[in-house]
């Protein structure tokens, strides 16, 4: 019997066609938790985006579920502990978005220091009365060239950022859970402690995952080390204590903040909205490009099918699930 698979978002058409060759597929676009609780019991596998929360209350209703395939590198929207307890395999997609996210991070950096978003709004509002207005009002705009860029998190995304900012004429320093000799040799990056990166860098880029250890890694105390500096976040919203961040911006301690992620999403109101000069804000779409999304879709589909073939995927998140339900027991294909 063919497995039944539920897809909870608008996956690209080609990966969807591939999935349909092997499984009976149903689309349920961005359901509420209550809607998902009613449907989940019918399915052997689901593919979810970061906008699809899968809490314990959903997982406990998943009577047949064998695999949750995340269409993302992050998986904090899934209760992995609850899934493991029930013998459900959870997978992520690694590496596919690295180049797209790194490119976006550099775009945020340039937009922030050169105030591109602000000046776009400025000219659309009809405020460009003369060149004197520009020369007098925007003289504090800075270049990325010549700066020291500090990267927190030197995984695939961090390395891709390092290569790009080095080409822009910067010095690169970084902190990560382990040293990365390859990127040190490639771009002459310097490994420092977390606090040393915050003190020495002109621009700090967050490229860390959301874990208990990284929660509010940028807090009030660490923001004090960043006076006169810029912060860019393409990791997760939980990395930054936003209350402390807003305070630092209001007091002029932090020069600017560009982010693609927030502590609570989606965001409809935020104190940052009123800080047009100091911030660049985007709606969690750093990895969204046609090419990257198609690649992501194929990988998410392949991860799901790998589990249902009774094989362990390289992108398995919860390896301890193998002790709860051996991979042979989930084989359907």
PyMOL commands that set and color helices and strands:
alter all, ss='L'
color gray80, all
select helices_A, chain A and resi 13-20+33-42+56-59+80-85+98-114+116-124+131-137+156-167+181-187+194-200+220-224+237-239+242-250+271-274+290-308+321-324+327-330
alter helices_A, ss='H'
color red, helices_A
select strands_A, chain A and resi 3-7+23-27+45-48+67-70+89-91+148-152+171-175+190-191+203-206+230-233+256-259+279-281
alter strands_A, ss='S'
color yellow, strands_A
deselect
rebuild
show_as cartoon
